Structure formats: structure tokens, C-alpha cells
Amino acid sequence: MLEKIITLEDVSMVDFLGIHNSNIKEVSAAFPKSKIISRGNEIRIQGTAPEIMRITDILESLVAHYQKYGKVTNENVKVYLNGISRPAVQNAEDDADVIIYGNKGLVVKAKTANQKLLVEAAAKFDLVYAVGPAGTGKTYTAVAIAVRALKNKEVKKIIITRPAVEAGENLGFLPGDLKEKIDPYLRPIYDALDDMIAPEKLKLYLENRTIEIAPLAYMRGRTLNNAFILLDEAQNTTPMQMKMFLTRMGPSSKAIITGDKSQIDLPKNLKSGLIDSLTILKGIKGISFVELDGSDVVRHRLVKDILAAYEKSES
């Protein structure tokens, strides 16, 4: 009896094997003359050469399915066992608006016309501005685009940064070291990544700095090559900070800058680097500017009305 060991990398074994290992038990039941044992991130196959090859093909197909859709169901296993290379289980979800299939099968897609424009612009241009009010999905969509690029091996790393500017609070009075003070400001980015990448894989990416999340001040002096770079909350940069960020791009890099011109937390005497750069860079080929508005709000239905009321009051 021959033996083969398959090591699964960047795969959540719980999601892949199923509840109580139901997925791997389904495969085992289809090959009663062979033995399939899962231990840690390894699957050990014992049997004849032809059966080992067949089981390997099925497991590799299931891994590819997992990497695309973020989950493997018992129904998926049955379809692959029946020899169909691609299960027709996604239906309406498998459409052109899908950016990525996230953690536990979450479908991340462009939900509005301007979000679709943002996805299209990111595919065509190396530098994209996404400017709009709160709740329009700027950050979430930008993170999804970056994760897709990493998943497709278009870039080697993702760097996400934002200025650490107090929104009516003082960082100095918050408890903890600098990281502990800054992390709450980066929480929306961690939340987005939690939706899109399996916990084990995300932990690995953060530990080996394949995904780096840091305050904007940490970008000074660096050349960011072969990376997807996101600058979030760009309205709170100063003109000097924005210039510093824009000149970090190295060869084979792409960047998305997101910001909300209505939520500037800078001191009154400081000009926003976002607004400054929108004027300075207008007309430069290779840069795309996408404007999102109230029609793109994807939060609670009241958010649109709240934004409209504030705009009316301010005007």
C-alpha cells in the first residue's frame, strides 16, 4: 500500500474539512479501499497508486474551490466526487460585480454604480482617488480590491495606512503604548480584513508583514515596491503628508486614496492634504478620481437622510 501526504497551506482546516470532518469523511466513503487521515494541516492518503491520484485530484479541486469561495460544503464535495470540475452552486452570486469571495463564503461585491466605477478604475489606473461621505463603502471596497490583487498574486504585499488624527479626542490620554493608542483608529480596516481572509491566514499575513497596517508617519523614507497601498481617511493628512505618501510608490505598485471632504478633523489653521492634492493633480494622466455620494450609502437607510440633513444645514 502506497502513501502520500498533502500539506494544506493558507487554508482554514475547520472550514475545509467541515463540521466533525464531514467533508473528508465524504471523500473517504467514496474510496473504501483507501485510507484518508487528516492531522493538523496535513492529509495522509494510503491506497493504490490510481486511487491516490484520483483522491489527490479531488482534494486539489476542493482546495481551489475553497480559495475562490472561502468555504467547502458537503454538497460541493459530492459534486466533485461525481466528476464535475466546477460546481454550479454560486448561481446569481457568481457575477461580474463580485470582487472576492471572503471568509466563510461571504460574497464581497460592488453594490452601487460608483463602487463599480471604483473597481473598474483600480483595474485600469495605478493611482485612484475615492472621495465621498461616510457609509459609501470606500474603505471596504478598496480593501477588497487590494485583497483580490494579493490573492491573484498581482502584488506581493498590502500596505494600509491612515493618519492618526484625533476626532475630538486626545491620543496622549489614551492608555497603552503607541500601537495600542493607534489600533482603534485602524479598527475599520481590521474589520474589513476579518470579513475577507480566514483568521489563520490573516494572522500569518500580519505576522510576516504580507499585510502591513500602520500610521501614516511610519511611511516616511520608504519605497513601496510591488505593493498595493491604501491611504484611508486622507482628508486628515496635511499637504506635506500627502506629498510624502504619493512619492512612496515604487515600480509595480498600485494605490487607492480614500477620504471624506466633509469630515476633516485637522486643526482649523491646517489645510487638508486631500483637498490640496485633488486640485494639484487634476489632469495628470494615469490618475483616476472617483466621486461617491449619498446614493452610494450602504449603511442603515437613515444614514442617507442624516447626510442630506447635514448638507442642507451646512449650505
N, C-alpha and C positions, 0 to 999 in steps of 0.2 A: 504493500500500500504506500503510495506516494504522499508527500505533504507539501503544502505551500502556505506561506504566511503573507497576508496582505496587511500593510500598515496604513491606517487611515489618518491623514493629516488635515488640519483645519476643518474638522467635522465634529459636530456635537453628537457624541455616541448615543445619548438618550434619544435625540430626535431621529437619528439614523436607524437605530436598532428597533425603535418602537417601545411601547409600554410593555414591560415584562419580556423584552426581547422578541416581541411578536413578529416583527419583520424578518429577523434572521431565522426564527422557528418556521416561518412560512417557506423560506428557501430550503431549509433542512428537510422539511416534509416532502418537497418535490424531488429530493435526491436521497432516498432512504439508504442507499448503499454507501453513501459518503458520510463523513462526519464534519460538522461545521461548529467551531468553538470560538466564541468572542471573549476576549480578555483584555481589559484596558482599551487601548486604541488599535489592537491587533485582532484580525480574524484568521484563524487557523483552519485550513481545509485539508482533510485527509480522504483519499479515494484514488480512483483510477485516473490516468492522465486525461482521457476525454472528458470525464465528469468534472475534474478540477478546472479544465479550460472553460467549460460551459458555466460553471459556478462563478469563475473569475469574471467572465464577460458580463454576467448578470449583476454582480456586485459593482463592477466598474460603471455600468449603466445607471445603477441606483445612486452611486456617488455623484455622477454627472447631473442626475436629476436633483439631488439634494443641493448641489452647489448652485443650480439655477433657481430652484423654487424654495429653498430653505427648509424643506421637510420631505419626509418619505412616509406615505401612508401604506396600510396593508393592501389597499386596492392597487396602488402603484406597483407593489411587489408582484401581485398576481398578474398584472398586465405584462410586466417584463418577463415573467416566467412563461407566459404564453407566446413569447417571441415577438411582441410588438415593440419596436425600438423607441417609440415616443408615445407615452400615454396621452390620450385626448381627454385630459381631466381639467385643463385650465379654462377652456371654453372662452367666455367673454373676458376673463381676466387676462388672457394671453393676447393682448392687442398692442397697437403701436404706442399707446400712451404710457405703458409700463416702463419705469426707469430701471428698477431692480425688484427681485423677489427677496424680501427681507427675512428677518429672524422668524422662525416658526411659520413660514409660508406667508407672512404679511406682504401684500402687494403694494408697492410704492409706485405711484403713478402721478403724472401731471394732471391736475384736476380742473384747471382753468385755462383759458386761452393764453393768458400771459405767462403762466407757468410752462405751457408748451413752448412758447417763444423762448423762454429761458433755456429749456433743454436743447432746443434747436440751435440757439446762439452758442451754447457751450460746445456743441459738436463742431461748429464752423470757425469759432474765434478762440484765440489763446487767452484773451482778457475780456471778461464780461462784467458789466455793472448790472446789478439787480436792485432797483430802488423802489420802495413802496412802503405803505403803512404796516402797522402791526397786524399779524394774523394772515398775511397773504402767502405764507409758505416759502418765503425767500430762503431762509436758513435751511429748512428741512429739505427743500428741493435741491439746493446747492450741495448739501452733504450727500444726498442720494446720487447725484451726478458724479461726485468725487469717488464714492464707494464703488460705483459701477466701473469707473476708469481703473481703479485699483484691481477690482475683480477680473477685469478683462486684460490685465497686465499692460495697460496703456501707460501707466506710471508706476514708479517703484514705491512711492510713499504719498501720504496725505498729510498736509500741514494745515491746521486750522488755528486761527488766531483772532483775537479781538482786543481792543483797548480796554484796560482796567480803569474805567471811569465811574466814580460814584454816582448813583442815581438818587440823590438826596440823602446818601449815607456816607460815612467816612470809613475808608478801608482801615485806617490806623486803629480804630476802636474795635474792629472785628477780632475774635480770638484766633490763635494759631499762628503758624509760620506763613510765609508768603504764599505757598501753594494752597494752604487751607483758606487763606483770605480770598484768593483768586478763583478757586474752583466753583463757588456759587455763581460767579459771572459766566462760567463756561458750561453750566448745567444744561442749558438747552441743546448744546452740541452733543454732550454725553447722552442725553435722552434720545436724540435722533440716531446716534450710532447704536444704542441699545436695541432700537427697532430693526436695524438693518444688518447687524452682524451677530452671529452666535456668541454667547458670553465667553466661551473658551477661546475662540478665535480673536475676539476683541481684546481680551486680556493679553494675549500673546502679541498682538499688533501694538498695543500701548507699551508693553514691556520692551520690545525690540525696536521701538520708535518707527515702525512702519506707518503708524498713525501718531502724529505729534500734535498735542493741543497745548498752546502756550500763550501767555500775554504778548501783545504786540512788541513790547520793549525787548523781548528775547530774540527778535528777528534781526536786530541791528548787526551789521557786519557779516551777515551770512549770504551765500549764493545758493539759491534753492533750485537744484537741477533735477530734472526727471521727476517732478513732483506736481501734485495737484494742490494748489494753495487757495485757501478760503480766508478772506478777511470779513468777519462778521461785525455788525454794529459800527460800520465805518463812519457814520455820522459823528462819532465821538473821537475821531482822530483829529489831530492838528494838521495843518498843511505840511509841516516838516515830517510828521509821522507818515502821512500818506505818500509823500515823495520817497521816503525811506523804504516803505513797503513795496511800492511799484518798481523800485530798482533792485529788488531782491530776486526777481525772476531770472532763472538761468535757462540754458538751452533745454528744449523738450519739456518745458513747464507750461502749465495752464493755471489760470487764476480766475476766481469769481469774487467780486466785491459786493457785499450786501449792505444795505443801510436804509434808514428811515429819516427823511429830512425833517419830519415833524417831532422827532424825539431826540433832540440834541441835549446832552447833559453837561456839555462843556461850560466853563465859566463864561459869563456874558462878554468878556473882553477878548475871547478867543474865537477865531473863525474855524468853521468845520472844514476839515481836510477833504471830506466827501464832496461838499458843495463846491469847494475851490477846484478840485480835480475835474468835476463834471464840466466846468467852464474851460479849463486849460486844455483838456484832452479832446474836446469836441472836434470832430472832423478827422481825427487820426485813423488811418486805415488799419484794420486788424483789431479794433476795439469795438465791442457791441454794447449798446445801452438799452436795457430792458426796463420799462416802467410798469410797475404793478399798481393797481388801485383798489378801491373799495369792492369792486366786482370780483376780485380775486381772494377775498377774505374767506378762509375755510374753517374758522373757529365757530363759536356759538353764533346763531343768527343775530343776536343782539349786538355783536361787535360791529357789524356794518352800520347799524343805526347809531351806535355810540360814536364811531369815527365821523359819520356825517354830521352829527350834532356838534362835535368839537370843531370841525372845519367851518361850519356855519358861524359858530361863536367867534372863532379867531379871525374870520374875514369881516 
